[in-house]
Amino acid sequence: MRYAIAADGESVAPHFGRCERYEMLDIEGDQIVGREQVATPNHEPGVVPAFLKEHGAQVVVCGGAGPRAIDLLAQLGIGMFMGVSGSLDEVIGAILRSELVGGDSSCEH
C-alpha cells in the first residue's frame, strides 16, 4: 500500500494541498519497503490529486482537505485519513501498527 503523508517539517500538515511535501511510504504488512519525499506542486484546483495519483498514492494522510479535493481523490480511488496530527514518526508508527485513526477535516472550507 502506498501512503502519501502531507508533511510540514517533521509533522503531519494541517492542509493536504498546501503542505511542503509528501512522505511517500510503501508499506507491506508492518514494514516500510520504500520511502521517498516529493515536493508539493502548485496549489491549483485538481492538480494535487492528479499528482498524487501519478505517484501511485493509494491513501492520503493529512489534517484536512477541502470538499473538492476530497471528491477528486475519491474519484481517483485514493482513500483518506483526515483529522490526523502529530509527528511523522508517531503517525508512521500508528500506520505500521494498523492503529491510525482519522476524523473530521481540520480545514475551514
Phi and psi restraints in degrees (range 20) as a CNS / XPLOR table:
assign (resid 1 and name C) (resid 2 and name N)
       (resid 2 and name CA) (resid 2 and name C) 1.0 -105.5 20.0 2
assign (resid 2 and name N) (resid 2 and name CA)
       (resid 2 and name C) (resid 3 and name N) 1.0 117.9 20.0 2
assign (resid 2 and name C) (resid 3 and name N)
       (resid 3 and name CA) (resid 3 and name C) 1.0 -100.6 20.0 2
assign (resid 3 and name N) (resid 3 and name CA)
       (resid 3 and name C) (resid 4 and name N) 1.0 141.0 20.0 2
assign (resid 3 and name C) (resid 4 and name N)
       (resid 4 and name CA) (resid 4 and name C) 1.0 -116.5 20.0 2
assign (resid 4 and name N) (resid 4 and name CA)
       (resid 4 and name C) (resid 5 and name N) 1.0 107.8 20.0 2
assign (resid 4 and name C) (resid 5 and name N)
       (resid 5 and name CA) (resid 5 and name C) 1.0 -97.8 20.0 2
assign (resid 5 and name N) (resid 5 and name CA)
       (resid 5 and name C) (resid 6 and name N) 1.0 119.4 20.0 2
assign (resid 5 and name C) (resid 6 and name N)
       (resid 6 and name CA) (resid 6 and name C) 1.0 -67.4 20.0 2
assign (resid 6 and name N) (resid 6 and name CA)
       (resid 6 and name C) (resid 7 and name N) 1.0 124.7 20.0 2
assign (resid 6 and name C) (resid 7 and name N)
       (resid 7 and name CA) (resid 7 and name C) 1.0 -130.5 20.0 2
assign (resid 7 and name N) (resid 7 and name CA)
       (resid 7 and name C) (resid 8 and name N) 1.0 139.8 20.0 2
assign (resid 7 and name C) (resid 8 and name N)
       (resid 8 and name CA) (resid 8 and name C) 1.0 -125.7 20.0 2
assign (resid 8 and name N) (resid 8 and name CA)
       (resid 8 and name C) (resid 9 and name N) 1.0 115.6 20.0 2
assign (resid 8 and name C) (resid 9 and name N)
       (resid 9 and name CA) (resid 9 and name C) 1.0 61.3 20.0 2
assign (resid 9 and name N) (resid 9 and name CA)
       (resid 9 and name C) (resid 10 and name N) 1.0 -126.9 20.0 2
assign (resid 9 and name C) (resid 10 and name N)
       (resid 10 and name CA) (resid 10 and name C) 1.0 -106.5 20.0 2
assign (resid 10 and name N) (resid 10 and name CA)
       (resid 10 and name C) (resid 11 and name N) 1.0 21.5 20.0 2
assign (resid 10 and name C) (resid 11 and name N)
       (resid 11 and name CA) (resid 11 and name C) 1.0 -125.2 20.0 2
assign (resid 11 and name N) (resid 11 and name CA)
       (resid 11 and name C) (resid 12 and name N) 1.0 159.9 20.0 2
assign (resid 11 and name C) (resid 12 and name N)
       (resid 12 and name CA) (resid 12 and name C) 1.0 -69.2 20.0 2
assign (resid 12 and name N) (resid 12 and name CA)
       (resid 12 and name C) (resid 13 and name N) 1.0 132.6 20.0 2
assign (resid 12 and name C) (resid 13 and name N)
       (resid 13 and name CA) (resid 13 and name C) 1.0 -74.4 20.0 2
assign (resid 13 and name N) (resid 13 and name CA)
       (resid 13 and name C) (resid 14 and name N) 1.0 145.2 20.0 2
assign (resid 13 and name C) (resid 14 and name N)
       (resid 14 and name CA) (resid 14 and name C) 1.0 -71.7 20.0 2
assign (resid 14 and name N) (resid 14 and name CA)
       (resid 14 and name C) (resid 15 and name N) 1.0 -23.0 20.0 2
assign (resid 14 and name C) (resid 15 and name N)
       (resid 15 and name CA) (resid 15 and name C) 1.0 -129.5 20.0 2
assign (resid 15 and name N) (resid 15 and name CA)
       (resid 15 and name C) (resid 16 and name N) 1.0 124.9 20.0 2
assign (resid 15 and name C) (resid 16 and name N)
       (resid 16 and name CA) (resid 16 and name C) 1.0 -61.3 20.0 2
assign (resid 16 and name N) (resid 16 and name CA)
       (resid 16 and name C) (resid 17 and name N) 1.0 -39.6 20.0 2
assign (resid 16 and name C) (resid 17 and name N)
       (resid 17 and name CA) (resid 17 and name C) 1.0 -89.7 20.0 2
assign (resid 17 and name N) (resid 17 and name CA)
       (resid 17 and name C) (resid 18 and name N) 1.0 -6.6 20.0 2
assign (resid 17 and name C) (resid 18 and name N)
       (resid 18 and name CA) (resid 18 and name C) 1.0 -119.1 20.0 2
assign (resid 18 and name N) (resid 18 and name CA)
       (resid 18 and name C) (resid 19 and name N) 1.0 24.5 20.0 2
assign (resid 18 and name C) (resid 19 and name N)
       (resid 19 and name CA) (resid 19 and name C) 1.0 -83.5 20.0 2
assign (resid 19 and name N) (resid 19 and name CA)
       (resid 19 and name C) (resid 20 and name N) 1.0 167.2 20.0 2
assign (resid 19 and name C) (resid 20 and name N)
       (resid 20 and name CA) (resid 20 and name C) 1.0 -68.7 20.0 2
assign (resid 20 and name N) (resid 20 and name CA)
       (resid 20 and name C) (resid 21 and name N) 1.0 -41.3 20.0 2
assign (resid 20 and name C) (resid 21 and name N)
       (resid 21 and name CA) (resid 21 and name C) 1.0 -161.2 20.0 2
assign (resid 21 and name N) (resid 21 and name CA)
       (resid 21 and name C) (resid 22 and name N) 1.0 175.2 20.0 2
assign (resid 21 and name C) (resid 22 and name N)
       (resid 22 and name CA) (resid 22 and name C) 1.0 -119.8 20.0 2
assign (resid 22 and name N) (resid 22 and name CA)
       (resid 22 and name C) (resid 23 and name N) 1.0 131.9 20.0 2
assign (resid 22 and name C) (resid 23 and name N)
       (resid 23 and name CA) (resid 23 and name C) 1.0 -88.0 20.0 2
assign (resid 23 and name N) (resid 23 and name CA)
       (resid 23 and name C) (resid 24 and name N) 1.0 110.6 20.0 2
assign (resid 23 and name C) (resid 24 and name N)
       (resid 24 and name CA) (resid 24 and name C) 1.0 -94.7 20.0 2
assign (resid 24 and name N) (resid 24 and name CA)
       (resid 24 and name C) (resid 25 and name N) 1.0 117.0 20.0 2
assign (resid 24 and name C) (resid 25 and name N)
       (resid 25 and name CA) (resid 25 and name C) 1.0 -117.3 20.0 2
assign (resid 25 and name N) (resid 25 and name CA)
       (resid 25 and name C) (resid 26 and name N) 1.0 128.7 20.0 2
assign (resid 25 and name C) (resid 26 and name N)
       (resid 26 and name CA) (resid 26 and name C) 1.0 -99.0 20.0 2
assign (resid 26 and name N) (resid 26 and name CA)
       (resid 26 and name C) (resid 27 and name N) 1.0 117.1 20.0 2
assign (resid 26 and name C) (resid 27 and name N)
       (resid 27 and name CA) (resid 27 and name C) 1.0 -121.4 20.0 2
assign (resid 27 and name N) (resid 27 and name CA)
       (resid 27 and name C) (resid 28 and name N) 1.0 131.0 20.0 2
assign (resid 27 and name C) (resid 28 and name N)
       (resid 28 and name CA) (resid 28 and name C) 1.0 -124.5 20.0 2
assign (resid 28 and name N) (resid 28 and name CA)
       (resid 28 and name C) (resid 29 and name N) 1.0 117.4 20.0 2
assign (resid 28 and name C) (resid 29 and name N)
       (resid 29 and name CA) (resid 29 and name C) 1.0 64.4 20.0 2
assign (resid 29 and name N) (resid 29 and name CA)
       (resid 29 and name C) (resid 30 and name N) 1.0 -120.5 20.0 2
assign (resid 29 and name C) (resid 30 and name N)
       (resid 30 and name CA) (resid 30 and name C) 1.0 -113.4 20.0 2
assign (resid 30 and name N) (resid 30 and name CA)
       (resid 30 and name C) (resid 31 and name N) 1.0 29.4 20.0 2
assign (resid 30 and name C) (resid 31 and name N)
       (resid 31 and name CA) (resid 31 and name C) 1.0 -126.1 20.0 2
assign (resid 31 and name N) (resid 31 and name CA)
       (resid 31 and name C) (resid 32 and name N) 1.0 141.2 20.0 2
assign (resid 31 and name C) (resid 32 and name N)
       (resid 32 and name CA) (resid 32 and name C) 1.0 -85.8 20.0 2
assign (resid 32 and name N) (resid 32 and name CA)
       (resid 32 and name C) (resid 33 and name N) 1.0 120.6 20.0 2
assign (resid 32 and name C) (resid 33 and name N)
       (resid 33 and name CA) (resid 33 and name C) 1.0 -108.4 20.0 2
assign (resid 33 and name N) (resid 33 and name CA)
       (resid 33 and name C) (resid 34 and name N) 1.0 -4.8 20.0 2
assign (resid 33 and name C) (resid 34 and name N)
       (resid 34 and name CA) (resid 34 and name C) 1.0 -165.4 20.0 2
assign (resid 34 and name N) (resid 34 and name CA)
       (resid 34 and name C) (resid 35 and name N) 1.0 145.7 20.0 2
assign (resid 34 and name C) (resid 35 and name N)
       (resid 35 and name CA) (resid 35 and name C) 1.0 -152.7 20.0 2
assign (resid 35 and name N) (resid 35 and name CA)
       (resid 35 and name C) (resid 36 and name N) 1.0 134.1 20.0 2
assign (resid 35 and name C) (resid 36 and name N)
       (resid 36 and name CA) (resid 36 and name C) 1.0 -148.9 20.0 2
assign (resid 36 and name N) (resid 36 and name CA)
       (resid 36 and name C) (resid 37 and name N) 1.0 159.1 20.0 2
assign (resid 36 and name C) (resid 37 and name N)
       (resid 37 and name CA) (resid 37 and name C) 1.0 -110.1 20.0 2
assign (resid 37 and name N) (resid 37 and name CA)
       (resid 37 and name C) (resid 38 and name N) 1.0 134.6 20.0 2
assign (resid 37 and name C) (resid 38 and name N)
       (resid 38 and name CA) (resid 38 and name C) 1.0 -127.9 20.0 2
assign (resid 38 and name N) (resid 38 and name CA)
       (resid 38 and name C) (resid 39 and name N) 1.0 133.4 20.0 2
assign (resid 38 and name C) (resid 39 and name N)
       (resid 39 and name CA) (resid 39 and name C) 1.0 -69.5 20.0 2
assign (resid 39 and name N) (resid 39 and name CA)
       (resid 39 and name C) (resid 40 and name N) 1.0 145.4 20.0 2
assign (resid 39 and name C) (resid 40 and name N)
       (resid 40 and name CA) (resid 40 and name C) 1.0 -72.6 20.0 2
assign (resid 40 and name N) (resid 40 and name CA)
       (resid 40 and name C) (resid 41 and name N) 1.0 133.2 20.0 2
assign (resid 40 and name C) (resid 41 and name N)
       (resid 41 and name CA) (resid 41 and name C) 1.0 -73.9 20.0 2
assign (resid 41 and name N) (resid 41 and name CA)
       (resid 41 and name C) (resid 42 and name N) 1.0 177.8 20.0 2
assign (resid 41 and name C) (resid 42 and name N)
       (resid 42 and name CA) (resid 42 and name C) 1.0 -53.9 20.0 2
assign (resid 42 and name N) (resid 42 and name CA)
       (resid 42 and name C) (resid 43 and name N) 1.0 140.3 20.0 2
assign (resid 42 and name C) (resid 43 and name N)
       (resid 43 and name CA) (resid 43 and name C) 1.0 -84.0 20.0 2
assign (resid 43 and name N) (resid 43 and name CA)
       (resid 43 and name C) (resid 44 and name N) 1.0 90.4 20.0 2
assign (resid 43 and name C) (resid 44 and name N)
       (resid 44 and name CA) (resid 44 and name C) 1.0 -129.4 20.0 2
assign (resid 44 and name N) (resid 44 and name CA)
       (resid 44 and name C) (resid 45 and name N) 1.0 149.1 20.0 2
assign (resid 44 and name C) (resid 45 and name N)
       (resid 45 and name CA) (resid 45 and name C) 1.0 -51.0 20.0 2
assign (resid 45 and name N) (resid 45 and name CA)
       (resid 45 and name C) (resid 46 and name N) 1.0 125.3 20.0 2
assign (resid 45 and name C) (resid 46 and name N)
       (resid 46 and name CA) (resid 46 and name C) 1.0 85.0 20.0 2
assign (resid 46 and name N) (resid 46 and name CA)
       (resid 46 and name C) (resid 47 and name N) 1.0 -14.5 20.0 2
assign (resid 46 and name C) (resid 47 and name N)
       (resid 47 and name CA) (resid 47 and name C) 1.0 -69.8 20.0 2
assign (resid 47 and name N) (resid 47 and name CA)
       (resid 47 and name C) (resid 48 and name N) 1.0 -48.6 20.0 2
assign (resid 47 and name C) (resid 48 and name N)
       (resid 48 and name CA) (resid 48 and name C) 1.0 -66.4 20.0 2
assign (resid 48 and name N) (resid 48 and name CA)
       (resid 48 and name C) (resid 49 and name N) 1.0 -44.2 20.0 2
assign (resid 48 and name C) (resid 49 and name N)
       (resid 49 and name CA) (resid 49 and name C) 1.0 -57.8 20.0 2
assign (resid 49 and name N) (resid 49 and name CA)
       (resid 49 and name C) (resid 50 and name N) 1.0 -44.1 20.0 2
assign (resid 49 and name C) (resid 50 and name N)
       (resid 50 and name CA) (resid 50 and name C) 1.0 -63.7 20.0 2
assign (resid 50 and name N) (resid 50 and name CA)
       (resid 50 and name C) (resid 51 and name N) 1.0 -40.1 20.0 2
assign (resid 50 and name C) (resid 51 and name N)
       (resid 51 and name CA) (resid 51 and name C) 1.0 -59.7 20.0 2
assign (resid 51 and name N) (resid 51 and name CA)
       (resid 51 and name C) (resid 52 and name N) 1.0 -46.0 20.0 2
assign (resid 51 and name C) (resid 52 and name N)
       (resid 52 and name CA) (resid 52 and name C) 1.0 -66.6 20.0 2
assign (resid 52 and name N) (resid 52 and name CA)
       (resid 52 and name C) (resid 53 and name N) 1.0 -37.5 20.0 2
assign (resid 52 and name C) (resid 53 and name N)
       (resid 53 and name CA) (resid 53 and name C) 1.0 -61.7 20.0 2
assign (resid 53 and name N) (resid 53 and name CA)
       (resid 53 and name C) (resid 54 and name N) 1.0 -43.9 20.0 2
assign (resid 53 and name C) (resid 54 and name N)
       (resid 54 and name CA) (resid 54 and name C) 1.0 -60.9 20.0 2
assign (resid 54 and name N) (resid 54 and name CA)
       (resid 54 and name C) (resid 55 and name N) 1.0 -29.8 20.0 2
assign (resid 54 and name C) (resid 55 and name N)
       (resid 55 and name CA) (resid 55 and name C) 1.0 -90.4 20.0 2
assign (resid 55 and name N) (resid 55 and name CA)
       (resid 55 and name C) (resid 56 and name N) 1.0 8.8 20.0 2
assign (resid 55 and name C) (resid 56 and name N)
       (resid 56 and name CA) (resid 56 and name C) 1.0 82.1 20.0 2
assign (resid 56 and name N) (resid 56 and name CA)
       (resid 56 and name C) (resid 57 and name N) 1.0 12.1 20.0 2
assign (resid 56 and name C) (resid 57 and name N)
       (resid 57 and name CA) (resid 57 and name C) 1.0 -62.3 20.0 2
assign (resid 57 and name N) (resid 57 and name CA)
       (resid 57 and name C) (resid 58 and name N) 1.0 136.5 20.0 2
assign (resid 57 and name C) (resid 58 and name N)
       (resid 58 and name CA) (resid 58 and name C) 1.0 -112.2 20.0 2
assign (resid 58 and name N) (resid 58 and name CA)
       (resid 58 and name C) (resid 59 and name N) 1.0 -23.5 20.0 2
assign (resid 58 and name C) (resid 59 and name N)
       (resid 59 and name CA) (resid 59 and name C) 1.0 -143.0 20.0 2
assign (resid 59 and name N) (resid 59 and name CA)
       (resid 59 and name C) (resid 60 and name N) 1.0 134.9 20.0 2
assign (resid 59 and name C) (resid 60 and name N)
       (resid 60 and name CA) (resid 60 and name C) 1.0 -106.3 20.0 2
assign (resid 60 and name N) (resid 60 and name CA)
       (resid 60 and name C) (resid 61 and name N) 1.0 137.4 20.0 2
assign (resid 60 and name C) (resid 61 and name N)
       (resid 61 and name CA) (resid 61 and name C) 1.0 -119.0 20.0 2
assign (resid 61 and name N) (resid 61 and name CA)
       (resid 61 and name C) (resid 62 and name N) 1.0 125.6 20.0 2
assign (resid 61 and name C) (resid 62 and name N)
       (resid 62 and name CA) (resid 62 and name C) 1.0 -161.4 20.0 2
assign (resid 62 and name N) (resid 62 and name CA)
       (resid 62 and name C) (resid 63 and name N) 1.0 173.3 20.0 2
assign (resid 62 and name C) (resid 63 and name N)
       (resid 63 and name CA) (resid 63 and name C) 1.0 -73.7 20.0 2
assign (resid 63 and name N) (resid 63 and name CA)
       (resid 63 and name C) (resid 64 and name N) 1.0 -44.0 20.0 2
assign (resid 63 and name C) (resid 64 and name N)
       (resid 64 and name CA) (resid 64 and name C) 1.0 -169.8 20.0 2
assign (resid 64 and name N) (resid 64 and name CA)
       (resid 64 and name C) (resid 65 and name N) 1.0 172.6 20.0 2
assign (resid 64 and name C) (resid 65 and name N)
       (resid 65 and name CA) (resid 65 and name C) 1.0 -157.1 20.0 2
assign (resid 65 and name N) (resid 65 and name CA)
       (resid 65 and name C) (resid 66 and name N) 1.0 157.0 20.0 2
assign (resid 65 and name C) (resid 66 and name N)
       (resid 66 and name CA) (resid 66 and name C) 1.0 -77.0 20.0 2
assign (resid 66 and name N) (resid 66 and name CA)
       (resid 66 and name C) (resid 67 and name N) 1.0 164.1 20.0 2
assign (resid 66 and name C) (resid 67 and name N)
       (resid 67 and name CA) (resid 67 and name C) 1.0 -61.2 20.0 2
assign (resid 67 and name N) (resid 67 and name CA)
       (resid 67 and name C) (resid 68 and name N) 1.0 -35.8 20.0 2
assign (resid 67 and name C) (resid 68 and name N)
       (resid 68 and name CA) (resid 68 and name C) 1.0 -66.1 20.0 2
assign (resid 68 and name N) (resid 68 and name CA)
       (resid 68 and name C) (resid 69 and name N) 1.0 -44.5 20.0 2
assign (resid 68 and name C) (resid 69 and name N)
       (resid 69 and name CA) (resid 69 and name C) 1.0 -62.2 20.0 2
assign (resid 69 and name N) (resid 69 and name CA)
       (resid 69 and name C) (resid 70 and name N) 1.0 -41.3 20.0 2
assign (resid 69 and name C) (resid 70 and name N)
       (resid 70 and name CA) (resid 70 and name C) 1.0 -59.8 20.0 2
assign (resid 70 and name N) (resid 70 and name CA)
       (resid 70 and name C) (resid 71 and name N) 1.0 -45.8 20.0 2
assign (resid 70 and name C) (resid 71 and name N)
       (resid 71 and name CA) (resid 71 and name C) 1.0 -63.0 20.0 2
assign (resid 71 and name N) (resid 71 and name CA)
       (resid 71 and name C) (resid 72 and name N) 1.0 -44.7 20.0 2
assign (resid 71 and name C) (resid 72 and name N)
       (resid 72 and name CA) (resid 72 and name C) 1.0 -63.5 20.0 2
assign (resid 72 and name N) (resid 72 and name CA)
       (resid 72 and name C) (resid 73 and name N) 1.0 -42.8 20.0 2
assign (resid 72 and name C) (resid 73 and name N)
       (resid 73 and name CA) (resid 73 and name C) 1.0 -61.6 20.0 2
assign (resid 73 and name N) (resid 73 and name CA)
       (resid 73 and name C) (resid 74 and name N) 1.0 -42.3 20.0 2
assign (resid 73 and name C) (resid 74 and name N)
       (resid 74 and name CA) (resid 74 and name C) 1.0 -62.6 20.0 2
assign (resid 74 and name N) (resid 74 and name CA)
       (resid 74 and name C) (resid 75 and name N) 1.0 -41.8 20.0 2
assign (resid 74 and name C) (resid 75 and name N)
       (resid 75 and name CA) (resid 75 and name C) 1.0 -61.9 20.0 2
assign (resid 75 and name N) (resid 75 and name CA)
       (resid 75 and name C) (resid 76 and name N) 1.0 -30.8 20.0 2
assign (resid 75 and name C) (resid 76 and name N)
       (resid 76 and name CA) (resid 76 and name C) 1.0 -86.5 20.0 2
assign (resid 76 and name N) (resid 76 and name CA)
       (resid 76 and name C) (resid 77 and name N) 1.0 0.0 20.0 2
assign (resid 76 and name C) (resid 77 and name N)
       (resid 77 and name CA) (resid 77 and name C) 1.0 78.9 20.0 2
assign (resid 77 and name N) (resid 77 and name CA)
       (resid 77 and name C) (resid 78 and name N) 1.0 21.5 20.0 2
assign (resid 77 and name C) (resid 78 and name N)
       (resid 78 and name CA) (resid 78 and name C) 1.0 -101.2 20.0 2
assign (resid 78 and name N) (resid 78 and name CA)
       (resid 78 and name C) (resid 79 and name N) 1.0 123.9 20.0 2
assign (resid 78 and name C) (resid 79 and name N)
       (resid 79 and name CA) (resid 79 and name C) 1.0 -80.0 20.0 2
assign (resid 79 and name N) (resid 79 and name CA)
       (resid 79 and name C) (resid 80 and name N) 1.0 168.2 20.0 2
assign (resid 79 and name C) (resid 80 and name N)
       (resid 80 and name CA) (resid 80 and name C) 1.0 -139.8 20.0 2
assign (resid 80 and name N) (resid 80 and name CA)
       (resid 80 and name C) (resid 81 and name N) 1.0 142.9 20.0 2
assign (resid 80 and name C) (resid 81 and name N)
       (resid 81 and name CA) (resid 81 and name C) 1.0 -117.4 20.0 2
assign (resid 81 and name N) (resid 81 and name CA)
       (resid 81 and name C) (resid 82 and name N) 1.0 106.4 20.0 2
assign (resid 81 and name C) (resid 82 and name N)
       (resid 82 and name CA) (resid 82 and name C) 1.0 -105.3 20.0 2
assign (resid 82 and name N) (resid 82 and name CA)
       (resid 82 and name C) (resid 83 and name N) 1.0 170.9 20.0 2
assign (resid 82 and name C) (resid 83 and name N)
       (resid 83 and name CA) (resid 83 and name C) 1.0 75.6 20.0 2
assign (resid 83 and name N) (resid 83 and name CA)
       (resid 83 and name C) (resid 84 and name N) 1.0 17.4 20.0 2
assign (resid 83 and name C) (resid 84 and name N)
       (resid 84 and name CA) (resid 84 and name C) 1.0 -95.7 20.0 2
assign (resid 84 and name N) (resid 84 and name CA)
       (resid 84 and name C) (resid 85 and name N) 1.0 136.5 20.0 2
assign (resid 84 and name C) (resid 85 and name N)
       (resid 85 and name CA) (resid 85 and name C) 1.0 -142.7 20.0 2
assign (resid 85 and name N) (resid 85 and name CA)
       (resid 85 and name C) (resid 86 and name N) 1.0 170.6 20.0 2
assign (resid 85 and name C) (resid 86 and name N)
       (resid 86 and name CA) (resid 86 and name C) 1.0 116.4 20.0 2
assign (resid 86 and name N) (resid 86 and name CA)
       (resid 86 and name C) (resid 87 and name N) 1.0 -175.5 20.0 2
assign (resid 86 and name C) (resid 87 and name N)
       (resid 87 and name CA) (resid 87 and name C) 1.0 -74.9 20.0 2
assign (resid 87 and name N) (resid 87 and name CA)
       (resid 87 and name C) (resid 88 and name N) 1.0 153.7 20.0 2
assign (resid 87 and name C) (resid 88 and name N)
       (resid 88 and name CA) (resid 88 and name C) 1.0 -58.7 20.0 2
assign (resid 88 and name N) (resid 88 and name CA)
       (resid 88 and name C) (resid 89 and name N) 1.0 -41.7 20.0 2
assign (resid 88 and name C) (resid 89 and name N)
       (resid 89 and name CA) (resid 89 and name C) 1.0 -60.0 20.0 2
assign (resid 89 and name N) (resid 89 and name CA)
       (resid 89 and name C) (resid 90 and name N) 1.0 -43.1 20.0 2
assign (resid 89 and name C) (resid 90 and name N)
       (resid 90 and name CA) (resid 90 and name C) 1.0 -63.8 20.0 2
assign (resid 90 and name N) (resid 90 and name CA)
       (resid 90 and name C) (resid 91 and name N) 1.0 -44.1 20.0 2
assign (resid 90 and name C) (resid 91 and name N)
       (resid 91 and name CA) (resid 91 and name C) 1.0 -69.3 20.0 2
assign (resid 91 and name N) (resid 91 and name CA)
       (resid 91 and name C) (resid 92 and name N) 1.0 -42.0 20.0 2
assign (resid 91 and name C) (resid 92 and name N)
       (resid 92 and name CA) (resid 92 and name C) 1.0 -62.3 20.0 2
assign (resid 92 and name N) (resid 92 and name CA)
       (resid 92 and name C) (resid 93 and name N) 1.0 -41.2 20.0 2
assign (resid 92 and name C) (resid 93 and name N)
       (resid 93 and name CA) (resid 93 and name C) 1.0 -59.2 20.0 2
assign (resid 93 and name N) (resid 93 and name CA)
       (resid 93 and name C) (resid 94 and name N) 1.0 -42.7 20.0 2
assign (resid 93 and name C) (resid 94 and name N)
       (resid 94 and name CA) (resid 94 and name C) 1.0 -64.2 20.0 2
assign (resid 94 and name N) (resid 94 and name CA)
       (resid 94 and name C) (resid 95 and name N) 1.0 -38.6 20.0 2
assign (resid 94 and name C) (resid 95 and name N)
       (resid 95 and name CA) (resid 95 and name C) 1.0 -62.4 20.0 2
assign (resid 95 and name N) (resid 95 and name CA)
       (resid 95 and name C) (resid 96 and name N) 1.0 -47.2 20.0 2
assign (resid 95 and name C) (resid 96 and name N)
       (resid 96 and name CA) (resid 96 and name C) 1.0 -64.0 20.0 2
assign (resid 96 and name N) (resid 96 and name CA)
       (resid 96 and name C) (resid 97 and name N) 1.0 -29.7 20.0 2
assign (resid 96 and name C) (resid 97 and name N)
       (resid 97 and name CA) (resid 97 and name C) 1.0 -90.9 20.0 2
assign (resid 97 and name N) (resid 97 and name CA)
       (resid 97 and name C) (resid 98 and name N) 1.0 4.1 20.0 2
assign (resid 97 and name C) (resid 98 and name N)
       (resid 98 and name CA) (resid 98 and name C) 1.0 57.3 20.0 2
assign (resid 98 and name N) (resid 98 and name CA)
       (resid 98 and name C) (resid 99 and name N) 1.0 38.2 20.0 2
assign (resid 98 and name C) (resid 99 and name N)
       (resid 99 and name CA) (resid 99 and name C) 1.0 -116.4 20.0 2
assign (resid 99 and name N) (resid 99 and name CA)
       (resid 99 and name C) (resid 100 and name N) 1.0 6.4 20.0 2
assign (resid 99 and name C) (resid 100 and name N)
       (resid 100 and name CA) (resid 100 and name C) 1.0 -67.5 20.0 2
assign (resid 100 and name N) (resid 100 and name CA)
       (resid 100 and name C) (resid 101 and name N) 1.0 129.6 20.0 2
assign (resid 100 and name C) (resid 101 and name N)
       (resid 101 and name CA) (resid 101 and name C) 1.0 -121.5 20.0 2
assign (resid 101 and name N) (resid 101 and name CA)
       (resid 101 and name C) (resid 102 and name N) 1.0 128.8 20.0 2
assign (resid 101 and name C) (resid 102 and name N)
       (resid 102 and name CA) (resid 102 and name C) 1.0 -96.6 20.0 2
assign (resid 102 and name N) (resid 102 and name CA)
       (resid 102 and name C) (resid 103 and name N) 1.0 179.5 20.0 2
assign (resid 102 and name C) (resid 103 and name N)
       (resid 103 and name CA) (resid 103 and name C) 1.0 -159.4 20.0 2
assign (resid 103 and name N) (resid 103 and name CA)
       (resid 103 and name C) (resid 104 and name N) 1.0 -151.7 20.0 2
assign (resid 103 and name C) (resid 104 and name N)
       (resid 104 and name CA) (resid 104 and name C) 1.0 -75.2 20.0 2
assign (resid 104 and name N) (resid 104 and name CA)
       (resid 104 and name C) (resid 105 and name N) 1.0 152.2 20.0 2
assign (resid 104 and name C) (resid 105 and name N)
       (resid 105 and name CA) (resid 105 and name C) 1.0 -61.5 20.0 2
assign (resid 105 and name N) (resid 105 and name CA)
       (resid 105 and name C) (resid 106 and name N) 1.0 137.2 20.0 2
assign (resid 105 and name C) (resid 106 and name N)
       (resid 106 and name CA) (resid 106 and name C) 1.0 -87.7 20.0 2
assign (resid 106 and name N) (resid 106 and name CA)
       (resid 106 and name C) (resid 107 and name N) 1.0 -1.8 20.0 2
assign (resid 106 and name C) (resid 107 and name N)
       (resid 107 and name CA) (resid 107 and name C) 1.0 -80.2 20.0 2
assign (resid 107 and name N) (resid 107 and name CA)
       (resid 107 and name C) (resid 108 and name N) 1.0 149.5 20.0 2
assign (resid 107 and name C) (resid 108 and name N)
       (resid 108 and name CA) (resid 108 and name C) 1.0 -99.9 20.0 2
assign (resid 108 and name N) (resid 108 and name CA)
       (resid 108 and name C) (resid 109 and name N) 1.0 70.1 20.0 2
